[in-house]
Amino acid sequence: MKKGFYILLIVFTALMAVSCDKTKSYTDMLKAQEKAINRLRADSGLVFLDEFPADSVFKENEFVELDNGVYLNIIKKGDSKRAAVGQGIQSRFIANLFMEESSMGTTVIDLLGPHSNGTFPVEFRYGYFTTMNPDYTYSWDMFISEGLGAGLPYVGDGGEVKLIVPFKLLSSDFQSTGTPVYFEKVRYVFL
């Protein structure tokens, strides 16, 4: 009887230790993301439109929410040709990790502007969102995702967009930490 009690006590203690884990739940991550996007919106003066502009012309601070939850602003339409599924895409971007509570922290990654320091573009296959060169590991390939490609249905070769991407549409690196990304500018070049 005493032995059974001690086993039960050990099991109970182990369960208590596991249940006290500080890992955020998915719901907690969604709430934190919503709060961070609202703060970004207020701090940056962003305007979220109810409908896509008929002429596809956005003011600098206007965004529309797409069906998948990504917020889009078209900077430059590029040519009239649209990317086909499986097509190679070369992207350069400025990504802002703006969520203060994230374990990834807040930082800006610049692969586009004068501070890009000779970085390489991120290349992926549209629709599959896989790297163009699986034999080569490039640290910024962690951005390859449905979220990074969300602007492609709306712009052509040479197109530029701004995107606010929820963590669920990013790679597992961002999903595991609940970190959304604000792409201040993404330029697409078709390969």
trRosetta pair geometry for C-beta under 8 A, 3 or more apart (Angstrom, degrees):
i j d omega theta_ij theta_ji phi_ij phi_ji
1 4 5.8 -55 -153 34 30 112
1 5 6.6 32 150 -21 63 105
2 5 5.6 -54 -153 33 34 115
2 6 6.5 31 153 -17 67 104
3 6 5.9 -55 -151 36 31 109
3 7 6.5 32 151 -18 64 106
4 7 5.7 -54 -147 36 32 112
4 8 6.2 33 154 -18 65 108
5 8 5.7 -57 -149 39 29 112
5 9 6.2 33 151 -22 65 107
6 9 5.4 -50 -145 35 33 115
6 10 6.4 35 154 -20 64 103
7 10 5.8 -53 -149 35 31 111
7 11 6.4 30 152 -17 64 106
8 11 5.7 -53 -146 38 32 111
8 12 6.2 34 154 -20 65 108
9 12 5.7 -53 -145 37 29 113
9 13 6.3 30 155 -20 63 106
10 13 5.8 -54 -147 36 29 112
10 14 6.4 31 153 -19 63 106
11 14 5.7 -55 -149 36 30 112
11 15 6.4 31 153 -18 65 106
12 15 5.8 -55 -149 36 30 112
12 16 6.4 32 153 -20 64 106
13 16 5.7 -53 -149 35 31 113
13 17 6.5 33 152 -21 64 104
14 17 5.7 -53 -150 33 32 112
14 18 6.5 29 153 -16 65 106
15 18 5.8 -56 -147 38 32 109
15 19 6.1 26 157 -16 67 111
16 19 5.9 -58 -142 40 29 108
16 20 6.4 26 158 -20 63 110
17 20 6.1 -61 -150 34 27 109
18 21 6.2 -15 -178 -31 44 109
24 28 4.1 -130 -169 91 96 129
24 29 5.2 117 123 -56 127 83
24 32 7.3 -31 -161 -5 155 141
24 178 6.3 -50 87 -11 140 151
25 28 4.6 101 52 3 75 102
25 29 7.1 -138 96 -4 41 85
26 29 5.6 -54 -150 36 33 112
26 30 6.4 35 151 -20 65 104
27 30 5.7 -52 -148 34 33 112
27 31 6.4 32 154 -17 65 105
28 31 5.8 -55 -149 37 31 111
28 32 6.3 30 154 -18 65 108
28 178 7.8 -58 101 -102 76 167
29 32 5.7 -55 -145 39 31 111
29 33 6.2 35 154 -22 64 106
29 167 6.9 -72 159 53 120 150
29 178 3.0 -130 -149 -114 115 137
30 33 5.6 -54 -147 35 30 113
30 34 6.4 32 154 -20 64 104
30 178 7.7 -105 -44 -145 38 114
31 34 5.8 -52 -148 34 31 112
31 35 6.4 32 153 -18 63 107
32 35 5.7 -54 -149 38 32 114
32 36 6.3 32 152 -20 65 107
32 99 7.0 76 143 -162 101 123
32 101 5.4 -98 -162 69 131 141
32 178 6.2 62 69 140 124 135
33 36 5.6 -56 -146 37 31 111
33 37 6.3 29 156 -17 67 105
33 99 6.9 -38 -108 -104 59 139
33 166 6.2 71 167 -139 147 85
33 167 6.2 -121 -96 0 141 108
33 178 6.2 -126 -52 173 106 92
33 180 5.1 106 -146 -26 105 119
34 37 5.9 -54 -145 37 29 108
34 38 6.3 29 155 -17 63 108
35 38 5.8 -57 -149 38 28 111
35 39 6.4 29 152 -19 63 107
36 39 5.6 -54 -147 36 31 112
36 40 6.3 35 152 -20 65 104
36 98 6.3 143 174 107 111 92
36 99 4.3 -17 -129 -109 162 85
36 100 7.2 -177 -112 15 107 74
36 101 7.4 -126 -68 25 119 98
36 180 6.5 168 91 39 130 118
37 40 5.5 -49 -146 36 34 114
37 41 6.2 40 151 -24 64 105
37 71 7.9 141 -157 -11 124 139
37 164 6.3 104 -131 166 106 137
37 180 6.5 -3 -66 71 100 164
38 41 5.4 -50 -147 34 32 117
38 42 6.4 27 155 -15 64 106
39 42 5.9 -55 -145 40 30 107
39 43 5.9 23 159 -13 67 114
40 43 6.0 -60 -136 44 25 105
40 44 5.7 -3 171 5 64 120
40 46 6.9 14 126 8 80 137
40 98 5.4 65 -88 131 121 154
40 164 7.1 156 103 -124 148 133
40 182 6.2 -174 -158 -67 152 145
41 44 6.7 -72 -135 49 14 92
41 46 4.5 -93 -135 60 63 108
41 48 6.8 -31 -130 -29 132 108
42 45 7.9 23 -178 -68 24 36
44 61 7.2 -180 136 -136 90 106
45 61 5.5 -40 111 -149 88 153
46 61 5.3 -150 -115 -177 46 88
46 62 7.8 146 -166 -96 68 18
46 63 6.0 5 -177 3 114 118
47 59 7.5 24 46 68 128 119
47 61 5.5 78 10 119 89 95
47 62 5.0 -30 74 -103 103 66
47 63 7.1 160 81 24 50 70
48 62 8.0 143 -99 -158 18 57
48 63 5.4 -32 -108 75 64 93
48 64 7.3 120 -165 -107 64 29
48 65 6.4 27 -166 -33 113 98
48 71 6.7 -74 -116 -130 101 126
49 52 7.4 121 104 -86 130 23
49 53 7.0 -33 170 -48 172 80
49 62 5.6 39 -35 -172 113 104
49 63 6.8 -170 12 85 85 36
49 64 4.7 -39 64 -88 107 82
51 64 7.0 -33 126 -130 18 125
52 56 7.3 -5 166 -97 100 64
52 64 5.0 107 -92 167 62 171
53 56 5.8 166 84 -79 97 14
53 57 5.7 -100 122 53 149 54
53 58 6.2 -172 4 -75 140 63
53 62 7.7 63 -40 128 124 144
53 64 7.4 -144 -9 -45 73 136
56 74 5.8 -2 170 44 90 158
56 77 6.7 73 122 -92 132 119
56 154 6.9 175 -144 -172 124 103
57 74 7.5 -92 -114 78 26 113
58 62 4.5 -152 -165 77 92 108
58 63 7.4 49 -154 -82 141 33
58 64 7.7 -127 -98 -12 122 97
58 73 4.8 -161 124 -154 161 77
58 74 5.3 135 7 46 117 72
58 75 7.8 -56 63 -73 113 38
59 62 4.5 86 50 -7 82 114
60 73 7.7 53 -172 176 28 143
61 73 7.9 -83 -177 -114 9 152
62 73 6.1 136 85 -116 58 106
63 71 4.1 31 164 172 135 107
63 72 6.2 140 -156 63 80 30
63 73 4.9 -68 -94 -54 71 95
63 162 7.2 -93 -94 95 103 109
63 164 6.6 17 -152 9 161 115
64 71 7.0 161 75 -153 26 65
64 72 5.7 -29 60 60 79 87
64 73 7.8 134 11 -79 69 54
65 69 6.8 -21 -169 -141 102 30
65 70 7.4 152 -153 81 57 34
65 71 5.4 -36 -93 -95 63 72
65 72 7.9 140 -109 13 16 78
66 69 7.0 -38 73 32 76 20
66 70 4.8 -1 39 62 119 85
66 71 7.5 -165 3 -89 80 21
66 72 5.6 60 -39 -12 109 120
66 150 6.4 -176 35 -177 160 117
68 146 7.1 -116 171 142 157 124
68 150 6.7 -137 66 -123 133 117
68 169 6.1 90 149 -92 118 142
69 166 4.9 -24 128 5 126 136
69 168 7.3 35 68 59 151 115
69 169 6.7 179 70 -24 107 131
70 147 5.9 165 -96 -135 123 74
70 150 4.2 -31 89 -174 173 166
70 163 5.8 -23 -176 -159 112 101
70 164 6.9 158 -165 75 59 54
70 165 5.3 -6 -119 -107 97 67
70 166 7.0 -121 -80 9 56 82
70 169 6.2 -80 -63 71 103 165
71 163 6.8 141 76 -160 61 47
71 164 3.9 8 48 45 114 105
72 150 6.6 -137 -80 127 111 110
72 151 6.0 150 -134 -98 112 82
72 154 6.7 98 172 25 150 161
72 161 6.1 -36 -157 -169 86 125
72 162 7.4 135 -163 77 39 62
72 163 6.1 -6 -102 -104 61 73
73 161 6.4 145 77 -167 53 71
73 162 4.0 -1 56 52 110 106
73 163 7.7 -148 27 -63 73 38
74 77 6.2 32 173 -80 128 67
74 151 7.4 146 -97 -152 74 109
74 154 6.0 -119 -83 135 122 124
74 155 6.2 164 -135 -67 106 110
74 159 7.5 -51 -149 -170 94 108
74 160 7.8 109 -169 86 55 56
74 161 5.6 -38 -109 -107 49 85
75 160 4.1 -51 70 105 117 102
75 161 6.0 -168 9 -95 88 24
75 162 6.3 95 -42 -23 106 86
75 185 6.6 8 -19 -128 161 90
76 155 7.3 73 97 -141 57 132
76 158 7.1 -71 123 134 121 82
76 159 5.9 -174 98 -147 76 47
76 160 4.1 45 36 33 101 100
77 154 7.9 -99 -130 144 76 73
77 155 5.3 -159 -156 -127 43 81
77 156 6.5 35 149 20 73 90
77 159 5.7 -43 170 -115 23 100
78 155 4.7 87 19 171 116 93
78 156 3.7 -154 106 72 108 71
78 157 5.2 173 175 72 125 33
78 158 4.0 151 -128 72 92 72
78 159 3.1 -76 -14 -54 124 73
78 160 7.4 138 -49 -8 94 59
78 188 7.0 -49 -64 69 157 99
79 156 4.0 -105 71 118 58 142
79 157 5.0 -1 30 50 110 90
79 158 6.2 75 -11 35 82 112
79 159 8.0 -105 25 -47 50 87
80 156 5.6 7 23 -56 5 154
81 156 4.9 100 60 -147 56 119
81 157 5.9 11 69 -6 108 103
81 190 7.4 -59 105 -9 120 164
82 152 7.2 106 -167 160 83 77
82 153 6.6 28 -157 -140 129 41
82 156 6.0 -86 -78 -98 45 75
83 87 4.9 -149 -165 62 85 137
83 89 6.2 -1 -124 -78 146 116
83 126 4.6 138 149 -53 133 177
83 152 4.7 -39 30 -176 133 121
83 153 8.0 -85 47 -73 94 42
83 156 8.0 166 -32 -136 69 46
83 188 7.4 -82 -50 166 131 141
83 190 6.2 -169 -98 -102 87 110
84 87 4.6 104 58 -35 74 118
84 126 7.2 125 83 77 35 128
85 126 6.2 -126 -124 106 35 89
85 127 3.5 44 -140 -41 84 167
85 128 7.6 101 -176 -28 83 80
86 125 5.7 -17 -148 -174 39 111
86 126 6.8 -39 25 65 17 75
86 127 6.0 -37 -36 52 50 128
86 128 6.6 54 -97 -13 57 116
87 125 7.1 147 71 -152 27 64
87 126 5.0 -1 58 30 82 118
87 127 8.0 83 24 5 70 108
87 190 6.2 -23 158 -149 128 98
87 191 7.2 159 168 54 78 76
88 123 6.3 1 -171 -174 98 104
88 124 7.7 161 -148 88 56 26
88 125 6.2 -41 -92 -97 53 63
88 126 7.7 -151 -81 -5 5 86
88 132 5.5 57 -134 -106 109 125
88 190 7.3 108 83 -171 67 55
88 191 3.3 -45 98 59 116 125
89 123 6.8 168 85 -150 48 57
89 124 5.6 -20 60 65 96 73
89 125 7.4 139 14 -118 86 14
89 126 5.1 86 -24 -52 125 98
89 149 6.9 121 55 -109 164 101
89 152 7.0 -68 -104 -98 153 134
89 188 5.7 -36 -163 -154 110 98
89 189 7.3 135 -165 69 58 46
89 190 6.4 -36 -106 -108 64 51
89 191 6.7 -135 -69 3 16 96
90 121 4.5 50 -178 119 94 148
90 122 7.6 143 -160 76 51 41
90 123 5.0 -21 -102 -98 68 88
90 188 7.4 129 72 -162 52 47
90 189 4.3 -25 65 66 104 100
90 190 7.8 -139 20 -58 82 5
90 191 5.7 101 -25 -53 98 103
91 121 6.0 155 68 -178 33 102
91 122 5.0 -30 67 68 92 91
91 123 7.4 166 18 -87 70 36
91 124 7.2 -13 7 19 114 101
91 148 6.4 147 89 169 172 115
91 186 5.8 -16 -163 -168 113 96
91 187 6.7 154 -152 77 58 52
91 188 5.6 -20 -98 -100 84 62
91 189 7.6 -177 -77 22 37 72
92 111 5.0 -142 -153 118 72 93
92 112 4.3 128 142 -92 103 81
92 116 7.4 -10 -163 -119 117 151
92 121 4.8 -73 -66 -114 83 95
92 122 7.5 150 -86 19 38 78
92 186 7.6 157 82 -154 42 49
92 187 5.0 -6 57 53 90 104
92 189 8.0 32 0 -2 94 108
93 109 7.8 38 98 97 88 95
93 111 5.7 29 50 55 54 105
93 112 5.7 3 -133 -38 2 123
93 122 7.4 -31 15 24 105 122
93 143 7.3 -153 54 153 139 159
93 148 7.5 -117 -27 -141 159 101
93 183 5.2 -45 -168 -152 130 107
93 184 7.8 134 178 51 81 65
93 185 6.3 -179 -145 93 61 57
93 186 4.3 -8 -101 -104 110 70
93 187 7.1 -170 -74 19 59 65
94 108 6.6 -1 -177 -176 91 102
94 109 7.2 172 -154 86 44 54
94 110 5.1 4 -116 -114 87 70
94 111 7.3 -164 -75 34 45 61
94 112 5.1 -86 -41 36 83 121
94 113 6.1 31 -74 -14 124 110
94 183 7.0 122 75 -166 54 58
94 184 4.4 -41 93 57 110 108
94 185 5.0 41 28 42 103 88
95 108 7.0 162 84 -156 48 53
95 109 4.5 -1 56 54 99 101
95 111 7.9 23 0 9 96 101
95 143 6.4 -129 -66 -111 159 140
95 181 5.3 -20 -163 -172 106 119
95 182 7.3 139 -162 77 54 47
95 183 5.4 -29 -102 -102 71 68
95 184 7.4 -165 -90 9 18 81
96 106 7.9 4 177 -165 77 82
96 107 7.9 -164 -149 97 48 36
96 108 5.1 -15 -103 -105 71 82
96 181 7.0 139 67 -167 49 65
96 182 4.3 -26 64 70 106 100
96 183 7.6 -176 19 -84 76 19
96 184 5.6 72 -18 -36 114 105
97 102 6.8 -108 171 72 107 148
97 104 5.5 -101 -173 117 148 116
97 105 6.6 67 110 91 130 57
97 106 5.6 -166 101 -133 81 39
97 107 5.2 17 45 47 112 70
97 108 7.5 -154 21 -75 70 35
97 109 7.5 56 -16 -11 99 98
97 179 6.1 -3 -150 179 103 125
97 181 6.2 -37 -92 -111 63 78
98 106 5.9 42 -130 -131 28 102
98 180 7.5 -36 52 85 92 90
98 181 7.9 126 10 -137 86 33
98 182 5.3 25 -9 6 130 122
99 102 4.2 76 96 -22 109 117
99 104 7.7 58 65 59 102 100
99 106 7.0 -172 59 -83 34 86
99 178 7.6 -132 140 115 164 80
99 179 5.4 -158 44 -134 135 71
99 180 6.1 109 -42 40 126 79
100 106 5.8 -17 -94 -42 57 124
102 105 6.5 -105 88 -15 89 17
102 106 7.6 118 48 -58 106 63
102 177 5.4 72 -161 149 96 114
102 178 6.6 -153 -109 81 92 77
102 179 4.2 73 -138 -94 149 102
103 177 5.0 -122 45 -138 98 118
103 179 7.9 -105 46 -53 64 121
104 107 7.8 -106 145 21 85 106
104 173 7.8 85 -90 153 133 94
104 174 7.4 -24 -30 -110 158 66
104 177 5.2 110 -25 120 102 163
104 179 4.7 -4 27 -79 134 163
108 184 7.8 1 -141 -3 111 135
109 140 6.8 158 168 -117 141 111
109 143 8.0 -152 84 -57 149 138
110 113 5.1 -54 -169 40 121 100
110 115 4.6 45 90 85 153 98
110 116 5.3 -119 128 -81 86 64
111 116 5.3 78 -152 -135 26 111
111 119 4.8 -96 -127 97 81 140
111 120 7.8 -30 -154 80 115 34
111 121 6.7 122 156 -114 122 47
111 122 6.8 53 129 -17 170 95
111 140 6.2 95 -68 -158 143 167
112 116 5.9 165 34 -72 17 130
112 185 5.9 -138 96 93 168 112
112 187 6.3 130 -126 9 121 113
113 116 5.9 150 61 -35 46 93
116 119 4.8 -105 172 27 88 104
119 140 7.2 60 -177 -13 129 150
120 138 6.4 -91 71 -137 126 141
120 140 7.9 -179 72 42 80 126
121 189 7.5 -34 -163 36 168 117
122 138 7.1 -175 -111 106 71 135
122 140 5.2 -111 -78 117 112 107
122 141 6.2 161 -141 -94 100 50
122 143 5.8 -48 -129 67 171 113
122 144 6.2 -159 170 -64 119 87
122 148 7.4 -68 105 -174 140 156
123 131 6.8 71 86 -161 74 65
123 132 4.0 -38 124 6 114 130
123 133 7.1 55 76 0 122 91
123 191 7.0 43 -146 -37 115 146
124 128 7.8 -159 168 79 90 79
124 129 5.7 7 172 -143 136 44
124 130 6.3 149 -154 72 86 27
124 131 6.0 -59 -103 -102 72 33
124 132 6.3 -127 -90 -35 19 81
124 141 7.8 137 -74 -143 102 83
124 144 4.4 154 -87 -135 139 115
124 148 7.3 91 27 93 152 133
124 149 7.1 -109 92 -62 132 117
125 128 4.4 2 97 51 114 114
125 129 7.1 -102 72 -37 68 15
125 130 5.3 -2 34 54 109 81
125 131 8.0 19 -1 84 85 10
125 132 6.5 135 -45 -86 78 67
126 129 7.7 27 -136 -64 25 60
126 149 5.7 151 -130 -144 77 137
126 152 5.8 -173 -134 176 128 171
127 149 7.7 -139 -42 150 35 161
129 144 5.4 152 -179 159 79 87
129 145 5.5 52 -173 -135 140 17
129 146 5.8 -77 -54 -57 156 54
129 148 7.4 130 -134 52 109 104
129 149 6.1 -125 -89 -2 100 135
130 134 7.2 -12 164 -75 110 103
130 144 7.0 82 -129 148 12 141
131 134 5.7 138 76 -79 108 55
131 136 7.7 -143 152 69 139 80
131 138 7.4 154 -134 32 135 104
131 141 5.1 -8 -86 -143 122 133
131 144 6.0 -133 -69 -31 69 170
132 191 7.5 41 -112 35 149 167
133 136 4.3 8 122 30 121 111
137 141 7.1 -114 -159 24 53 139
138 141 4.7 107 71 -29 86 103
139 142 6.9 -25 168 -5 52 107
140 143 5.8 -17 173 9 74 113
141 144 5.2 -17 -172 -6 67 118
142 171 5.2 -138 -173 58 62 151
142 173 4.6 -1 -165 15 121 155
142 174 7.7 132 157 -28 101 90
143 148 5.4 98 149 -74 88 138
143 170 7.4 -52 -141 -150 49 99
143 171 7.0 -115 -100 -4 10 120
143 181 7.3 175 -129 177 97 177
144 148 6.1 -82 -126 37 30 148
144 171 6.5 60 67 -64 61 122
145 148 5.2 106 52 4 71 96
145 149 7.3 -154 95 9 42 89
145 165 7.6 118 92 170 127 149
145 169 6.1 124 145 146 118 61
145 170 4.6 131 64 -142 177 38
145 171 4.9 -128 -69 -45 116 68
145 174 7.7 -54 -48 33 163 130
146 149 6.0 -73 -152 51 32 101
146 150 6.6 63 148 -64 66 85
146 169 4.8 -95 81 -166 104 90
147 150 5.5 -21 -155 -23 34 119
147 163 6.8 143 170 150 82 138
147 165 3.4 81 -168 -155 128 139
147 166 7.3 -154 -101 51 129 52
147 169 3.8 119 -62 118 96 102
147 170 4.9 -29 19 -74 143 67
147 181 7.0 112 133 51 143 111
148 163 7.6 163 -119 67 33 160
148 165 7.3 -20 -55 -71 46 165
148 170 7.8 84 -29 -118 86 73
148 183 7.3 121 -119 -68 66 151
148 186 6.9 168 -161 -130 72 147
149 152 5.0 -23 -175 -3 78 126
150 153 7.9 -47 179 17 41 96
150 163 5.8 122 63 -130 120 136
150 165 6.7 172 2 -100 142 106
150 169 7.1 40 -61 154 126 144
151 154 5.7 -78 -169 50 59 105
151 155 5.7 2 152 17 97 116
151 159 6.8 -166 139 122 114 123
151 161 3.5 -160 -128 23 153 163
151 163 6.0 -113 -43 -64 110 118
151 186 6.1 157 23 77 147 131
151 188 7.0 -163 91 -28 111 132
152 155 6.8 -81 -127 55 29 79
152 159 7.8 143 -116 66 46 138
152 188 6.3 142 -96 -116 84 166
154 159 7.6 160 98 179 69 154
154 161 7.2 88 78 -88 118 136
155 159 2.6 132 156 -167 127 160
155 160 7.2 -166 -159 23 164 26
155 161 6.1 -149 -12 -46 144 109
155 188 6.5 135 97 39 118 129
156 159 5.4 128 53 -41 40 114
156 190 7.9 -47 172 -26 66 127
157 188 7.1 -115 -130 113 36 91
157 189 6.4 47 -161 -146 80 45
157 190 4.2 -70 -102 8 104 112
158 187 7.4 -22 -159 -168 40 94
158 188 7.3 -52 3 80 8 68
158 189 6.5 44 -74 -101 51 69
159 187 7.5 169 91 -147 40 52
159 188 5.2 0 61 46 85 108
160 185 6.1 -9 -172 -165 110 91
160 186 6.6 164 -152 80 58 49
160 187 4.9 -20 -98 -96 90 71
160 188 7.6 -170 -80 13 41 73
161 183 7.5 42 102 102 83 122
161 185 7.7 148 80 -149 33 46
161 186 5.2 -18 62 56 80 101
161 188 7.9 21 9 -13 101 108
162 182 7.9 -1 -179 -179 94 79
162 183 6.3 178 -157 95 48 76
162 184 6.2 -23 -128 -165 99 27
162 185 6.2 -34 -87 -84 76 46
162 186 7.4 154 -96 9 26 85
163 181 7.8 27 103 101 97 89
163 182 7.5 177 93 -155 53 40
163 183 4.2 22 52 44 92 115
163 186 6.2 8 3 -5 113 132
164 180 6.8 27 176 160 78 125
164 181 7.8 -175 -151 94 43 45
164 182 5.1 -10 -108 -109 77 76
164 183 7.6 -149 -71 26 32 69
165 169 5.5 -115 -172 79 98 112
165 170 5.9 109 130 -61 123 99
165 180 6.0 176 89 -163 54 81
165 181 5.0 -4 55 59 105 86
165 182 7.8 -176 20 -82 71 29
165 183 6.7 43 -9 -10 112 103
166 169 5.6 79 67 14 79 99
166 170 7.7 -147 103 -11 42 95
166 180 5.2 -46 -124 -107 34 110
167 170 5.4 -63 -151 31 44 116
167 174 4.7 -153 -142 143 84 97
167 175 5.4 143 155 -97 97 45
167 177 7.4 -140 -139 76 141 65
167 178 5.2 -157 13 -153 172 33
167 179 5.5 111 -98 60 118 35
167 180 5.2 -93 -43 -70 75 58
168 175 6.4 75 -109 -113 39 98
170 173 7.4 -78 135 65 108 78
170 174 3.6 -8 102 61 137 144
170 175 6.3 -173 75 -44 83 76
170 179 7.6 -65 65 85 157 77
170 180 7.5 169 -17 -128 135 42
170 181 6.2 108 -90 4 142 117
171 174 5.8 95 59 15 64 95
171 175 7.1 -122 113 -4 33 98
172 175 5.1 -55 -134 42 40 115
172 176 5.8 42 166 -26 72 104
173 176 6.6 -59 -153 30 18 106
173 177 7.3 -12 156 7 53 111
174 177 6.3 -74 -151 50 33 95
174 178 7.8 -125 165 48 62 4
174 179 4.7 -107 -148 68 80 90
174 180 7.4 93 180 -90 124 21
174 181 6.7 -66 -120 -30 150 108
175 178 7.5 29 -170 -71 29 39
183 186 4.8 13 157 -44 137 106
